[in-house]
Amino acid sequence: MARKARVTRKTKETDVKISINLDGKGTYKVNSSIPFVDHMLSLMSRHGHLDLDVQAKGDIEVDYHHLIEDIGIVLGEAINKALGGKMQIRRYGEAATPMDESLSQVVLDLSGRPYLVYRVKFPKGNNQIQDIPVSLFEDFFRALSNNAGINLHINLEYGRDAHHILESIFKGFGRALHAAVEIHGKSKGVPSTKGIL
């Protein structure tokens, strides 16, 4: 049975609908109202072999923060819901991913205990992409981690261009998640001595 989920979240600030299939082929349909975010989520889907449908809108005329963070919340909830009981998953995933001059490392544990380490320092003068503050992507990953129950470590080894840095991170997150959700055929139950994740 494919591990799928659909989650909707509507507030006075945003309206976000996300469907995910963890056992997909990397197909995506993404319309977040923010073209750069669409690009990042599409890359995550393709390189993580996740089928992803994101339809989102919000008060971006005020600020991008509400919508970017709420997409992280809903994506995290969708991942957690699709994982179900987490039976036989590998649980851990990691990916070192280059994008031209940038290299990032993403390591995660589907432990059910959210924690984010985000060691990403953008070079001076590279703190925005168009009019989007790059700091909002830390908020995105914190919201995702908290709502998916992921212990998530994101480290930028080096990089010069903000677009390339974030592209490396989003591709890496997709790849690490794909590794962690993989079913381990020789395993029984959940991968924990506690008997629960």
C-alpha atoms as one frame of an Amber mdcrd trajectory, in Angstrom:
protein
   0.000   0.000   0.000   1.373   3.382  -1.005   2.053   5.769   1.860   0.010
   8.813   0.953  -1.501  11.768   2.796  -3.414  14.953   2.110  -3.446  17.844
   4.579  -5.259  21.181   4.404  -4.685  24.202   6.623  -6.664  27.409   6.274
  -6.183  30.501   8.413  -6.971  34.190   8.012  -3.461  34.553   6.539  -2.953
  31.469   4.368  -4.688  28.590   2.600  -2.429  25.563   2.059  -3.274  22.150
   0.588  -0.593  19.476   0.230  -0.758  15.878  -1.011   2.257  13.588  -0.797
   3.102  10.030  -1.812   6.282   8.784  -0.154   6.399   5.866  -2.608   6.115
   8.038  -5.682   8.226   8.651  -8.746   9.159  12.284  -8.211   6.214  13.846
 -10.010   5.103  17.255  -8.811   2.499  19.946  -9.242   3.474  22.971  -7.188
   1.794  26.354  -7.033   2.721  28.200  -3.843   2.206  31.701  -5.279   5.980
  32.214  -4.842   7.922  31.055  -7.934  11.212  30.466  -6.097   9.468  28.305
  -3.481   7.787  26.378  -6.322  11.240  25.734  -7.786  12.665  24.491  -4.466
   9.731  22.173  -3.683   9.811  20.766  -7.215  13.506  19.954  -6.818  12.832
  18.316  -3.436  10.100  16.176  -4.979  12.111  15.131  -8.029  15.308  14.251
  -6.200  13.461  12.647  -3.282  11.263  10.484  -5.560   8.222  11.926  -3.761
   4.983  12.678  -5.565   3.968  16.124  -4.382   0.995  18.407  -4.995   1.149
  21.822  -3.326  -1.545  24.456  -3.756  -0.993  27.460  -1.515  -1.839  31.124
  -1.293  -1.551  33.759   1.374  -0.984  37.375   2.293   2.301  37.716   0.412
   1.509  41.379  -0.190   2.173  41.802   3.548   5.136  39.447   3.928   6.344
  36.060   2.678   6.815  34.743   6.209   3.282  33.512   6.889   2.997  31.495
   3.687   6.496  29.999   3.676   6.217  28.915   7.319   2.693  27.527   6.844
   3.814  25.476   3.847   6.475  23.999   6.145   3.822  23.209   8.770   1.509
  21.464   6.307   4.313  19.586   4.541   5.536  18.332   7.911   2.038  17.182
   8.869   1.654  15.426   5.511   4.968  13.585   5.862   4.078  12.481   9.390
   0.611  11.315   8.338   1.937   9.426   5.303   4.500   7.610   7.459   1.737
   6.058   9.552   3.183   3.607  12.079   6.690   3.843  10.531   6.913   0.073
  10.252  10.155  -1.254   8.743  11.458   2.158   7.681  15.195   2.735   7.681
  14.544   5.800   9.885  17.835   7.595   9.157  18.828   9.386   5.984  21.675
  11.585   4.871  22.793  13.336   1.727  25.756  15.484   0.776  24.604  17.410
  -2.271  26.576  19.789  -4.497  25.112  22.550  -6.619  27.874  24.203  -8.608
  30.079  25.997  -6.034  27.837  25.073  -3.059  27.842  21.913  -0.961  25.429
  21.083   1.841  24.862  18.119   4.108  21.408  17.086   5.308  21.079  14.372
   7.963  17.768  13.349   9.480  16.164  10.912  11.895  12.436  10.144  11.742
  12.482   9.764  15.512   9.236  11.529  16.366  11.312  13.975  18.415  11.628
  17.217  16.439  14.855  19.177  16.573  16.477  21.436  14.017  20.141  22.290
  13.682  20.496  24.803  10.844  24.093  25.858  10.283  23.720  27.815   7.081
  25.572  31.095   6.792  24.941  32.985   3.593  27.813  35.115   2.255  27.570
  38.842   2.843  25.349  40.457   0.252  23.464  37.199  -0.432  20.680  37.539
   2.139  17.790  37.779  -0.338  16.561  36.032  -3.461  14.610  38.657  -5.353
  12.638  40.122  -2.416  12.556  36.961  -0.271  14.760  37.050   2.860  16.756
  33.807   2.923  16.218  33.637   6.718  12.648  32.483   6.009  13.929  29.104
   4.845  15.211  28.336   8.340  11.664  29.043   9.556  10.342  26.708   6.839
  12.566  23.823   7.907  11.850  24.419  11.613   8.105  24.266  10.936   8.586
  21.126   8.835  10.755  19.446  11.473   8.354  20.275  14.313   5.291  19.008
  12.492   6.855  15.901  10.948   8.659  14.900  14.150  12.051  14.942  12.423
  15.443  15.421  14.043  16.933  17.462  11.198  20.500  18.695  10.761  21.310
  20.988   7.849  24.886  22.128   7.407  26.277  24.289   4.637  29.856  23.239
   3.972  30.472  26.158   1.607  28.756  28.198  -1.052  28.666  31.625  -2.682
  25.307  32.020  -4.409  22.117  32.020  -2.270  20.080  30.269  -4.974  22.658
  27.497  -5.297  22.932  27.110  -1.517  19.188  26.630  -1.096  18.952  24.379
  -4.141  21.626  22.142  -2.637  19.697  22.030   0.662  16.274  21.262  -0.829
  17.654  18.555  -3.107  19.555  17.135  -0.156  16.491  17.112   2.061  14.544
  15.201  -0.579  17.351  12.666  -0.989  17.797  12.193   2.784  14.052  11.781
   3.327  13.861   9.221   0.518  16.595   7.170   2.213  14.932   7.401   5.643
  11.443   6.344   4.520  12.735   3.368   2.528  11.319   0.040   3.679  13.956
  -2.310   5.084  12.754  -5.779   4.114  14.699  -7.618   6.825  13.447  -5.377
   9.602  10.402  -6.049  11.766   8.238  -3.435  13.416   9.644   0.013  14.061
  13.401   0.689  14.128  13.634   1.459  17.847  14.333  -0.524  21.014  11.447
   1.413  22.592   8.994  -0.268  20.223   7.591   3.094  19.158   8.687   6.136
  17.165
